[in-house]
Amino acid sequence: MSRSLSILMTLTALSFGSVALAQGSGDRRPPRRPPPEAFEACADQEEGTLCAVETPRGTLEGTCRAPRGEQLVCVPNDHRPPPREGGRQ
């Protein structure tokens, strides 16, 4: 019986380890890029300028921003940045 218990505990420990590895493996998708029209709306503009982009769902109103120091892009006024790693914002 002691051997059976030992085998059971080993299998349990291995299964928990597998779950931990699967969760930490980073099933993350690369960040989505804005459409070309969002970049075009801010061409020759300054950061903070109001902008608008026509989309199939209607007009998107926003502000020209340079996220992470990148190229200016029209960011929707109601845009919320993605949560930071670890779930904190």
Secondary structure by P-SEA (a helix, b strand, c coil): caaaaaaaaaaaaaaaaaaaaaaacccccccccccaaaaaaaccccccccccccccccbbbbbbbbccccccccccccccccccccccc
